[in-house]
């Protein structure tokens, strides 16, 4: 049985990495199911789909998958820093575990909205979810700083 007092947040680091990676994996599957995937130039997948005159909706979806992946890569270092700092400082494990789960849920939701958005208001919702997901590691960094300050660290 899992206890909330164990440092489960450390496991969220590889999970967050996977959450950032899977949109690009979806893009590869999408390319393979249409005109093919070129592993010699994987970063040209979206351009290649467009060059091969695929349905514009398919090309746009592949571009959104790529963008979701890039955003996940941009958010990942902040997450790692927040988790490691909070663990180092001794932030309450239960809170850290709950916030880790919240972060993973928010990043998955962000990816889903980004990939499947079809209306302008979806972009607004996506931005709100992004802001909430960024707030979690920022909170962890500040919580770690406050905890260390109260422990007498400079």
Rosetta silent file (secondary structure, phi, psi, omega in degrees, C-alpha in Angstrom):
SEQUENCE: XXXXXXXXXXXXXXXXXXXXXXXXXXXXXXXXXXXXXXXXXXXXXXXXXXXXXXXXXXXXXXXXXXXXXXXXXXXXXXXXXXXXXXXXXXXXXXXXXXXXXXXXXXXXXXXXXXXXXXXXXXXXXXXXXXXXXXXXXXXXXXXXXXXXXXXXXX
SCORE:     score description
SCORE:     0.000 S_00000001
   1 L     0.000  140.121 -178.316    0.000    0.000    0.000 S_00000001
   2 L   -86.515  134.268  176.877    1.267    3.473   -0.873 S_00000001
   3 L  -106.427  141.077 -179.161    1.646    5.977    1.937 S_00000001
   4 L   -69.620   -9.992 -179.632    1.398    9.682    1.324 S_00000001
   5 L   -85.543   -8.893  178.077    4.456   10.208    3.511 S_00000001
   6 L   -81.629  151.648 -176.661    6.768    8.540    0.966 S_00000001
   7 L   -77.191   65.867  179.285    8.526   10.801   -1.554 S_00000001
   8 H   -64.713  -22.657 -178.233    6.328    9.890   -4.496 S_00000001
   9 H   -58.228  -31.035  178.803    7.033   13.295   -5.993 S_00000001
  10 H   -64.459  -31.573  175.935   10.408   12.029   -7.176 S_00000001
  11 H   -70.061  -21.483  179.835    8.600    9.483   -9.349 S_00000001
  12 H   -69.060  -19.062 -179.874    6.709   12.347  -10.943 S_00000001
  13 H   -64.381  -54.225  177.094    9.911   13.488  -12.658 S_00000001
  14 H   -66.119  -30.764  177.237   10.080   10.591  -15.159 S_00000001
  15 H   -65.309  -43.008  178.343    6.291   10.666  -15.463 S_00000001
  16 H   -63.508  -36.895  176.978    6.400   14.383  -16.337 S_00000001
  17 H   -62.490  -44.395  178.388    9.107   13.656  -18.898 S_00000001
  18 H   -63.405  -40.877  179.554    6.865   11.006  -20.492 S_00000001
  19 H   -62.098  -35.131  176.511    3.889   13.391  -20.463 S_00000001
  20 H   -72.227  -30.677 -175.790    6.041   15.905  -22.352 S_00000001
  21 H   -80.845  -36.545 -168.441    7.169   13.214  -24.812 S_00000001
  22 H   -62.436  -28.358  176.239    3.943   11.483  -25.738 S_00000001
  23 H   -61.697  -34.437  178.526    2.517   14.247  -27.982 S_00000001
  24 H   -73.070  -30.138  174.466    5.467   13.841  -30.329 S_00000001
  25 H   -65.071  -40.560  175.755    4.934   10.077  -30.304 S_00000001
  26 H   -61.336  -38.505  178.983    1.338   10.713  -31.356 S_00000001
  27 H   -62.668  -41.273  178.203    2.670   12.933  -34.152 S_00000001
  28 H   -62.643  -46.110  178.758    4.878   10.079  -35.389 S_00000001
  29 H   -61.775  -39.256  178.299    1.911    7.666  -35.401 S_00000001
  30 H   -63.307  -44.400  179.566   -0.176   10.261  -37.237 S_00000001
  31 H   -63.753  -42.840  179.764    2.539   10.705  -39.875 S_00000001
  32 H   -62.796  -32.810 -177.498    2.939    6.950  -40.285 S_00000001
  33 H   -82.301   -6.781  178.949   -0.803    6.559  -40.803 S_00000001
  34 L  -110.307 -100.938 -175.369   -0.873    9.191  -43.557 S_00000001
  35 L   -98.210    2.023  177.829    2.042    9.717  -45.965 S_00000001
  36 L   108.381  160.091 -178.831    4.736    8.139  -43.833 S_00000001
  37 L  -116.177  131.812  179.957    7.298    9.115  -41.256 S_00000001
  38 L  -105.555  103.228 -178.751   10.881    9.986  -42.160 S_00000001
  39 H   -74.841  -10.915  174.988   13.184    9.116  -39.287 S_00000001
  40 H   -70.905  -31.285  178.844   16.133   10.650  -41.173 S_00000001
  41 H  -134.855   68.086 -174.082   14.598   14.095  -40.606 S_00000001
  42 H   -64.236  -26.335 -179.529   12.182   13.699  -37.688 S_00000001
  43 H   -79.049   -2.510  175.866   12.021   17.428  -36.974 S_00000001
  44 H  -102.000   12.816 -174.386   10.597   18.001  -40.435 S_00000001
  45 H   -56.148  -48.595 -178.375    7.566   15.795  -39.826 S_00000001
  46 H   -64.443  -45.396  179.158    5.025   18.630  -39.855 S_00000001
  47 H   -62.593  -39.199  179.065    6.633   20.293  -42.877 S_00000001
  48 H   -64.700  -40.825  176.813    6.788   16.934  -44.639 S_00000001
  49 H   -61.068  -41.066  178.951    3.099   16.323  -43.995 S_00000001
  50 H   -68.405  -42.023 -179.734    2.333   19.752  -45.475 S_00000001
  51 H   -60.916  -33.393 -176.595    4.684   19.188  -48.456 S_00000001
  52 L   -88.233   15.672  173.378    2.917   15.928  -49.289 S_00000001
  53 L    57.796   42.663  174.156   -0.426   17.715  -49.567 S_00000001
  54 L   -73.094  165.801  175.461   -2.114   16.044  -46.612 S_00000001
  55 L   -53.563  128.873 -179.652   -5.438   17.266  -45.322 S_00000001
  56 H   -55.019  -31.026  178.494   -4.795   20.691  -43.695 S_00000001
  57 H   -66.915  -36.449  178.154   -6.606   19.486  -40.549 S_00000001
  58 H   -68.311  -43.083  179.055   -4.118   16.603  -40.228 S_00000001
  59 H   -63.427  -42.640  179.350   -1.164   18.956  -40.703 S_00000001
  60 H   -64.203  -39.639  178.548   -2.591   21.370  -38.120 S_00000001
  61 H   -65.423  -42.135  177.531   -3.118   18.548  -35.636 S_00000001
  62 H   -62.609  -38.990  178.289    0.457   17.341  -36.125 S_00000001
  63 H   -65.065  -38.851  177.806    1.683   20.906  -35.561 S_00000001
  64 H   -67.849  -36.567  176.016   -0.310   21.111  -32.330 S_00000001
  65 H   -61.949  -44.494  178.647    1.150   17.780  -31.199 S_00000001
  66 H   -63.676  -41.580 -179.978    4.631   19.128  -31.856 S_00000001
  67 H   -66.221  -39.534  177.541    3.832   22.375  -30.026 S_00000001
  68 H   -62.953  -40.631  177.511    2.443   20.496  -27.005 S_00000001
  69 H   -62.705  -46.478 -179.776    5.650   18.446  -26.905 S_00000001
  70 H   -63.313  -39.263  178.476    7.830   21.551  -27.083 S_00000001
  71 H   -64.989  -39.197  176.458    5.829   23.226  -24.331 S_00000001
  72 H   -62.111  -39.305  176.918    6.255   20.147  -22.172 S_00000001
  73 H   -64.931  -36.535  179.018   10.004   20.277  -22.751 S_00000001
  74 H   -69.204  -35.533 -177.851   10.010   23.941  -21.732 S_00000001
  75 H   -80.389  -25.179 -173.298    8.043   23.227  -18.541 S_00000001
  76 H   -57.596  -47.694 -179.664   10.030   20.133  -17.557 S_00000001
  77 H   -60.708  -36.306  177.948   13.129   21.851  -16.059 S_00000001
  78 H   -64.109  -40.542  178.600   10.932   24.050  -13.871 S_00000001
  79 H   -63.277  -47.917 -179.807    9.123   20.947  -12.612 S_00000001
  80 H   -58.730  -46.128  179.682   12.367   19.119  -11.837 S_00000001
  81 H   -60.136  -43.936 -179.345   13.724   22.162   -9.991 S_00000001
  82 H   -63.115  -45.646 -179.022   10.526   22.516   -7.963 S_00000001
  83 H   -65.508  -47.295 -177.957   10.386   18.850   -6.957 S_00000001
  84 H   -65.899  -42.318  179.632   14.058   18.607   -6.065 S_00000001
  85 H   -63.128  -44.131 -178.541   14.078   21.882   -4.135 S_00000001
  86 H   -64.760  -40.517  177.261   10.942   20.936   -2.197 S_00000001
  87 H   -66.516  -43.459  179.267   12.354   17.517   -1.319 S_00000001
  88 H   -60.045  -42.378 -176.159   15.715   19.002   -0.323 S_00000001
  89 H   -77.014  -16.167 -179.512   14.060   21.610    1.882 S_00000001
  90 L    85.777   30.628  175.100   11.793   19.077    3.564 S_00000001
  91 L   -60.759  144.369 -178.360    8.451   20.374    2.343 S_00000001
  92 L   -46.291  122.971 -176.267    5.593   18.252    3.686 S_00000001
  93 H   -62.922  -38.393  179.897    5.567   14.992    1.696 S_00000001
  94 H   -61.850  -47.401  178.795    1.804   14.670    1.612 S_00000001
  95 H   -62.623  -42.417 -179.898    1.422   18.146    0.121 S_00000001
  96 H   -62.555  -41.821  178.232    4.284   17.489   -2.273 S_00000001
  97 H   -65.479  -43.169  178.837    2.742   14.217   -3.430 S_00000001
  98 H   -63.834  -43.441  179.336   -0.681   15.800   -3.952 S_00000001
  99 H   -66.633  -33.607  176.578    0.854   18.707   -5.871 S_00000001
 100 H   -64.536  -44.695  176.841    2.851   16.262   -7.980 S_00000001
 101 H   -62.499  -42.867  177.866   -0.309   14.410   -8.922 S_00000001
 102 H   -59.357  -43.787  179.806   -2.026   17.724   -9.668 S_00000001
 103 H   -60.349  -46.663 -179.160    0.856   18.764  -11.937 S_00000001
 104 H   -62.149  -42.080  177.990    0.711   15.503  -13.912 S_00000001
 105 H   -62.494  -46.820 -179.128   -3.061   15.837  -14.309 S_00000001
 106 H   -62.802  -41.472 -179.643   -2.772   19.462  -15.442 S_00000001
 107 H   -67.639  -37.344  175.402   -0.023   18.678  -17.969 S_00000001
 108 H   -64.974  -42.723  177.671   -2.066   15.791  -19.403 S_00000001
 109 H   -62.119  -42.825  177.474   -5.103   18.033  -19.614 S_00000001
 110 H   -56.745  -49.377  179.535   -2.985   20.718  -21.291 S_00000001
 111 H   -59.406  -45.709 -179.252   -1.783   18.234  -23.917 S_00000001
 112 H   -59.057  -49.700 -179.390   -5.286   16.960  -24.556 S_00000001
 113 H   -61.527  -45.438 -177.154   -6.724   20.440  -25.002 S_00000001
 114 H   -60.724  -47.179 -175.829   -3.821   21.556  -27.193 S_00000001
 115 H   -68.723  -39.209 -172.554   -3.979   18.540  -29.499 S_00000001
 116 H  -104.632    7.526 -178.690   -7.757   18.400  -29.872 S_00000001
 117 L   -62.434  145.034  178.965   -8.685   22.106  -29.686 S_00000001
 118 L  -140.566   -7.708 -178.606  -11.005   23.275  -32.418 S_00000001
 119 L  -128.938  152.529 -178.841  -12.502   26.533  -31.166 S_00000001
 120 H   -55.834  -36.498 -178.928  -10.914   29.811  -30.058 S_00000001
 121 H   -67.341  -23.482  175.798  -12.185   29.420  -26.488 S_00000001
 122 H   -61.958  -36.875  178.836  -10.279   26.115  -26.252 S_00000001
 123 H   -64.843  -36.779  177.203   -7.066   28.110  -26.580 S_00000001
 124 H   -65.829  -44.642  177.928   -8.136   30.272  -23.653 S_00000001
 125 H   -61.794  -41.964  178.114   -8.887   27.214  -21.534 S_00000001
 126 H   -59.144  -41.974  179.813   -5.531   25.739  -22.563 S_00000001
 127 H   -64.719  -39.669  177.985   -3.773   28.912  -21.431 S_00000001
 128 H   -64.083  -44.385  178.862   -5.507   28.792  -18.054 S_00000001
 129 H   -63.278  -40.722  176.944   -4.503   25.148  -17.601 S_00000001
 130 H   -59.247  -47.411 -178.459   -0.923   26.038  -18.595 S_00000001
 131 H   -61.011  -41.573  177.358   -0.838   28.865  -16.036 S_00000001
 132 H   -63.961  -40.132 -179.303   -2.117   26.541  -13.305 S_00000001
 133 H   -67.767  -34.270  176.950    0.461   23.916  -14.230 S_00000001
 134 H   -72.445  -31.572 -179.911    3.275   26.473  -14.043 S_00000001
 135 H   -64.187  -29.780 -177.534    1.964   27.721  -10.708 S_00000001
 136 H   -64.969  -54.430  178.439    2.542   24.297   -9.122 S_00000001
 137 H   -67.251  -30.076  176.176    6.353   24.162   -9.499 S_00000001
 138 H   -63.668  -42.078  176.596    6.582   27.877   -8.740 S_00000001
 139 H   -59.974  -43.816 -179.884    4.711   27.217   -5.496 S_00000001
 140 H   -61.834  -40.338  178.450    7.118   24.367   -4.691 S_00000001
 141 H   -63.803  -43.628  178.465   10.122   26.618   -5.256 S_00000001
 142 H   -68.550  -39.474  177.882    8.707   29.295   -2.965 S_00000001
 143 H   -62.249  -39.271  177.906    7.657   26.711   -0.361 S_00000001
 144 H   -65.435  -42.485  179.789   11.204   25.324   -0.396 S_00000001
 145 H   -62.611  -44.373  179.668   12.685   28.800    0.002 S_00000001
 146 H   -64.484  -43.371 -179.900   10.398   29.616    2.932 S_00000001
 147 H   -61.549  -45.035  179.264   11.110   26.264    4.587 S_00000001
 148 H   -67.027  -37.153  177.424   14.860   26.738    4.278 S_00000001
 149 H   -62.227  -40.433  179.642   14.628   30.316    5.537 S_00000001
 150 H   -72.041  -20.084  177.710   12.794   29.120    8.638 S_00000001
 151 L   -86.203   -2.656  178.156   15.458   26.471    9.176 S_00000001
 152 L    90.430   11.997  175.899   18.100   29.182    9.324 S_00000001
 153 L   -80.272  146.298  179.658   19.688   28.605    5.910 S_00000001
 154 L   -70.703    0.000    0.000   20.889   31.709    4.110 S_00000001
